[in-house]
């Protein structure tokens, strides 16, 4: 499922909701999660899961073509931990 398909599902499941309104809801959710993770916080949806940001330390790596050692910079990556309800639904 992609973003357009998700918007279409929202528009059909919620009575009186247009596709434009559904798109605004999805966009707002994405912006909110992104903003919260950028400032170092987390967003928890009970039963569904928790979105958080994890800092990955700088490290040495190897270029597989030249076998030369390279420095890989520190980076912050998004993380998602599934909640119990979501895990149970997939069993």
Backbone as JSON, one array per atom type, in Angstrom:
{
  "sequence": "XXXXXXXXXXXXXXXXXXXXXXXXXXXXXXXXXXXXXXXXXXXXXXXXXXXXXXXXXXXXXXXXXXXXXXXXXXXXXXXXXXXXXXXXXXX",
  "N": [[0.85, -1.17, 0.0], [0.54, 2.2, -0.83], [0.97, 5.78, -0.25], [-1.14, 7.16, -1.58], [-3.06, 5.14, -1.8], [-3.57, 4.66, 0.89], [-4.74, 7.11, 1.62], [-7.06, 6.95, 0.06], [-8.35, 4.81, 1.35], [-8.87, 5.95, 3.88], [-10.65, 7.97, 3.08], [-12.83, 6.48, 2.16], [-13.56, 4.91, 4.37], [-14.2, 6.68, 6.46], [-17.04, 8.36, 6.98], [-18.2, 11.12, 5.15], [-15.75, 12.29, 4.8], [-13.54, 13.83, 2.66], [-11.28, 13.12, -0.1], [-9.31, 15.04, -0.19], [-9.32, 16.06, 2.44], [-8.61, 13.73, 3.79], [-6.05, 13.4, 2.78], [-4.81, 15.62, 3.93], [-4.88, 14.85, 6.61], [-3.21, 12.56, 6.63], [-0.81, 13.74, 5.73], [-0.38, 15.57, 7.83], [0.0, 13.81, 9.97], [2.41, 12.53, 9.17], [4.14, 14.77, 9.09], [4.06, 15.5, 11.8], [5.16, 13.25, 13.13], [7.73, 13.29, 11.98], [8.67, 15.84, 12.82], [8.68, 15.5, 15.63], [10.57, 13.43, 15.94], [12.83, 14.69, 14.9], [13.39, 16.58, 16.86], [14.29, 14.97, 18.83], [12.48, 13.53, 20.34], [9.87, 11.1, 21.0], [7.12, 9.25, 19.59], [4.37, 7.69, 20.74], [1.94, 5.29, 20.1], [-0.52, 3.77, 21.62], [-0.76, 0.29, 21.71], [-0.25, 0.13, 18.98], [2.42, 1.04, 18.31], [5.76, 2.49, 18.76], [7.4, 5.33, 17.63], [10.69, 6.41, 17.28], [13.89, 8.14, 17.55], [17.17, 7.13, 16.89], [20.53, 7.44, 17.78], [23.32, 6.76, 15.85], [26.59, 5.87, 16.29], [29.73, 7.26, 15.07], [31.91, 5.37, 12.93], [34.44, 3.06, 11.76], [34.7, 1.9, 8.44], [34.84, -0.31, 5.57], [35.64, 0.1, 2.22], [34.19, -1.85, -0.15], [35.12, -2.22, -2.77], [37.72, -1.14, -3.06], [38.94, -1.9, -0.76], [39.83, -0.08, 1.03], [40.07, 1.68, 4.12], [37.45, 3.58, 5.53], [35.98, 6.47, 7.05], [32.94, 6.44, 8.64], [30.39, 8.62, 9.17], [28.7, 9.84, 12.15], [25.2, 9.37, 12.68], [21.67, 10.04, 12.84], [18.97, 7.88, 13.05], [15.66, 6.79, 12.1], [13.44, 4.83, 14.15], [11.24, 2.12, 14.75], [9.16, 0.54, 17.01], [7.13, -2.13, 17.33], [3.89, -2.38, 18.85], [2.11, -4.39, 21.32], [-0.54, -5.12, 20.49], [-0.4, -4.86, 17.69], [1.63, -6.72, 17.13], [0.37, -9.08, 18.01], [-1.75, -9.2, 16.2], [-0.5, -9.95, 13.88], [0.23, -12.54, 14.2]],
  "CA": [[0.0, 0.0, 0.0], [1.28, 3.45, -0.84], [0.3, 6.92, 0.38], [-2.4, 7.43, -2.28], [-4.01, 4.09, -1.44], [-3.95, 4.91, 2.29], [-5.67, 8.25, 1.58], [-8.33, 6.44, -0.48], [-8.97, 4.0, 2.4], [-9.41, 6.9, 4.86], [-11.79, 8.67, 2.48], [-13.98, 5.58, 2.05], [-13.95, 4.38, 5.69], [-14.74, 7.74, 7.33], [-18.16, 8.99, 6.29], [-18.15, 12.58, 5.05], [-14.36, 12.74, 4.66], [-13.13, 13.89, 1.26], [-9.9, 12.7, -0.32], [-8.45, 16.18, 0.16], [-9.22, 16.08, 3.9], [-7.84, 12.54, 4.17], [-4.65, 13.69, 2.45], [-4.33, 16.56, 4.95], [-4.69, 14.07, 7.84], [-2.01, 11.74, 6.45], [0.33, 14.66, 5.69], [-0.18, 16.1, 9.18], [0.59, 12.73, 10.77], [3.8, 12.37, 8.75], [4.87, 15.96, 9.55], [4.14, 15.46, 13.26], [6.15, 12.23, 13.49], [9.04, 13.8, 11.55], [9.05, 16.95, 13.72], [8.96, 14.95, 16.96], [11.83, 12.69, 15.89], [13.91, 15.65, 14.67], [13.76, 17.25, 18.11], [14.79, 13.97, 19.75], [11.41, 12.91, 21.11], [9.27, 9.89, 20.45], [5.67, 9.29, 19.47], [3.86, 6.36, 21.09], [0.53, 5.02, 19.83], [-0.8, 2.59, 22.44], [-1.2, -0.88, 20.98], [0.29, 0.11, 17.62], [3.88, 1.05, 18.38], [6.45, 3.71, 19.14], [8.38, 5.89, 16.71], [11.73, 7.13, 18.0], [15.11, 8.39, 16.8], [18.32, 6.51, 17.53], [21.81, 7.96, 17.3], [24.29, 5.73, 15.49], [27.91, 6.48, 16.46], [30.68, 7.2, 13.96], [32.66, 4.12, 12.96], [35.28, 2.79, 10.6], [34.15, 0.93, 7.51], [35.75, -0.7, 4.5], [35.1, 0.2, 0.87], [34.32, -3.21, -0.67], [35.81, -2.26, -4.06], [39.14, -0.83, -2.93], [39.37, -2.42, 0.54], [40.36, 1.03, 1.81], [39.29, 2.02, 5.31], [36.8, 4.89, 5.44], [35.29, 6.91, 8.26], [31.5, 6.59, 8.45], [29.96, 9.66, 10.11], [27.58, 9.58, 13.06], [23.93, 9.7, 12.05], [20.45, 9.74, 13.59], [18.09, 7.09, 12.19], [14.35, 6.52, 12.69], [13.24, 3.48, 14.67], [9.85, 1.81, 15.08], [8.98, -0.67, 17.82], [5.72, -2.52, 17.26], [3.19, -2.62, 20.1], [1.57, -5.73, 21.55], [-1.74, -5.35, 19.67], [0.05, -5.06, 16.32], [2.34, -8.01, 17.09], [-0.62, -10.16, 18.14], [-2.55, -9.24, 14.97], [0.29, -10.56, 12.81], [0.51, -13.96, 14.5]],
  "C": [[0.9, 1.23, 0.0], [0.43, 4.58, -0.24], [-1.07, 7.19, -0.26], [-3.47, 6.4, -1.92], [-4.48, 4.25, 0.01], [-4.96, 6.06, 2.37], [-7.04, 7.79, 1.09], [-9.07, 5.61, 0.57], [-9.6, 4.91, 3.45], [-10.69, 7.54, 4.33], [-13.02, 7.77, 2.39], [-14.47, 5.08, 3.41], [-14.61, 5.42, 6.58], [-15.81, 8.5, 6.55], [-18.02, 10.5, 6.3], [-16.75, 13.14, 4.89], [-13.98, 12.7, 3.18], [-11.69, 13.4, 1.14], [-8.93, 13.81, 0.06], [-8.25, 16.26, 1.68], [-8.41, 14.89, 4.4], [-6.36, 12.75, 3.9], [-4.04, 14.64, 3.48], [-4.05, 15.81, 6.26], [-3.41, 13.25, 7.74], [-0.77, 12.62, 6.46], [0.65, 15.22, 7.07], [0.44, 15.05, 10.09], [2.07, 12.57, 10.45], [4.65, 13.54, 9.24], [5.08, 15.93, 11.06], [5.18, 14.44, 13.72], [7.55, 12.73, 13.16], [9.54, 14.89, 12.49], [9.45, 16.42, 15.1], [10.29, 14.21, 16.98], [13.02, 13.62, 15.69], [14.34, 16.33, 15.96], [14.17, 16.26, 19.19], [13.74, 13.27, 20.59], [10.97, 11.6, 20.5], [7.76, 10.04, 20.42], [5.16, 7.87, 19.69], [2.36, 6.3, 20.83], [0.2, 3.7, 20.52], [-1.36, 1.45, 21.59], [-0.63, -1.0, 19.59], [1.81, 0.06, 17.63], [4.43, 2.41, 18.74], [7.47, 4.09, 18.07], [9.4, 6.63, 17.56], [12.92, 7.34, 17.08], [16.27, 7.81, 17.59], [19.59, 7.08, 16.92], [22.74, 6.79, 17.05], [25.66, 6.4, 15.51], [28.74, 6.37, 15.18], [31.49, 5.91, 14.08], [33.53, 4.01, 11.72], [34.61, 1.72, 9.74], [35.17, 0.61, 6.45], [35.01, -0.58, 3.17], [35.29, -1.17, 0.23], [35.06, -3.31, -2.01], [37.31, -2.09, -3.91], [39.76, -1.41, -1.67], [40.01, -1.33, 1.42], [39.45, 1.3, 3.0], [38.72, 3.42, 5.13], [36.11, 5.19, 6.76], [33.82, 7.12, 7.92], [31.02, 7.54, 9.55], [28.82, 9.19, 11.01], [26.29, 10.05, 12.38], [22.78, 9.35, 13.0], [19.49, 9.04, 12.63], [16.74, 6.89, 12.87], [14.24, 5.07, 13.12], [11.75, 3.31, 14.98], [9.82, 0.52, 15.87], [7.49, -0.97, 17.86], [5.15, -2.78, 18.64], [2.58, -4.01, 20.15], [0.38, -6.04, 20.64], [-1.34, -5.63, 18.22], [0.78, -6.4, 16.18], [1.35, -9.17, 17.11], [-1.46, -10.31, 16.86], [-1.82, -9.95, 13.84], [0.61, -12.04, 13.06], [-0.41, -14.88, 13.74]]
}
